Amino acid sequence: MVNKKLADWIKSEEAQGYTEQQLKNYLIKKKYNKKDIEDAISLAKSHRTFNFKDFIKPTPLKLFFPILFLVLILVSFFINSSFLPETGEQYCQQIKSGQEMDVLKEQIKDTSSINNIDPKEVVNLLEKQELLDKKKIQSSQEFRNQLLPVMMGNIYFYPSLIYKLNPFFPVPCEFILVSEEVKEFTSFRCSYYISQEDYQCLKDQAEKEQNDQWTSMATYFQNAPEYKQIHNLDLLFNSILLIIIIYLIICGISLLFDYSKQKSKKTKLLLSLLLLISPFFLYLIGLDYALFYYPFVILFSILLFVKEKPKKIILYISIFLLIVLLIGMLFLFSSNIMKGTIGGFSSQEDSFSYKIAFCEDTWVLPMESKISYRITEKYINEEWNVCSKPCSILCKDYCESEKPSRREFSMLRGDKPSCICGC
């Protein structure tokens, strides 16, 4: 028969702050029977009422995950503050370079269509285009280098969706512009790290693409919120609120664990099965990141069936392995980006030196060919010579390298027609 006095004594001592394990060790030293102690503890638990002070009382295990996510928030904020503004500036620079390239290509096209144009003028324009190409490649590489720390700084905080516990937490709006889950965001849930000038640059480009029926930037900006600069106080306040919410959830999990621990093995098995199914169910209904928490569900289920001392050992080992895994994934993620397997950009491009190849054999382009070649109307009635061989053949023979020229510019017409070869 259970010793009710012993159970009442255990309850009174726990109220003063002693843990169950401390009381158990004390009673064993006092020569109490182990079974009597366990029965008394079980009886004390069955009559235990909810105590809010015990519920929110901090312990190292309760504080671990809130502190972990606080660190992730701080890392994410400092990384985004340091790299996103420059990343936005570089992306806008690429847009401006592309616009400059479009203007230059149109200029080359117009210049090369003039009869008897000096080939050197076209070569100068092509060399200018070559410099712009190199500048664009360098800018793309710098943009990629800026993205690496941004992606690494948010690799855990963003996919875990922890910030959704606080609907007002200001995630970077820049993520909206590269995320397929644009519809999940609303304007009050994000703030921009890039400047308003760069934001307007991206928005203007999106509107231009929409008018030209492109889909690159236009799709991302379709539901993008209006500009709102990130504020430190806003982030600080909502971070504190988020950490409080996480801590209360951890306290609730701790309470659920203590409650489940008192139940029979059959009840524990049913609870464990329910917990193990839950992440898969959430995954099936569209919450892709629910599987992120599956290891924690497994750990919770295992600890339900483990005694006090082994439980602490398993818990501390699991926390250690979690930290090792988080650090290890950072190095793996970084390595994959550096190899170009994740969001890489081409960092190499053939460079060309342009040469003028004058034609030895020429012929006068007839009227019907002018029409088929879409010659501008003002040149239709003029007579001028063109090369008898295509530029692709002339340039292949003209370039000194064994590798055939990869660029052949359309031939220039006039009294002395020529081809411009990129060798």
Secondary structure, 3 states (H helix, E strand, C coil): CCCHHHHHHHHHHHHCCCCHHHHHHHHHHCCCCHHHHHHHHHHHHHCCCCCHHHHHCCCHHHHHHHHHHHHHHHHHHHHHHHHHHHHHHHHHHHHHHHHHHHHHHHHHHHHHCCCCCCHHHHHHHHHHHHHHHHHHHHHHHHHHHHHHHHHHHCCCCCCCCHHHHCCCCCEEHHHHHHCCCHHHCCHHHEEECCCHHHHHHHHHHHHHHHHCCCCHHHHHHCCCCCCCECCHHHHHHHHHHHHHHHHHHHHHHHHHHHHHHCCCHHHHHHHHHHHHHHHHHHHHCCCHHHHHHHHHHHHHHHHCCCCHHHHHHHHHHHHHHHHHHHHHHHHHHHHHHHCCCCCCCCCCCCCCCEEEEECCCEEECCHHHHHHCCCCHHHCCCCCEEECCCHHHHHHHHCCCCCCCCEEEEEECECCCEEEEEC
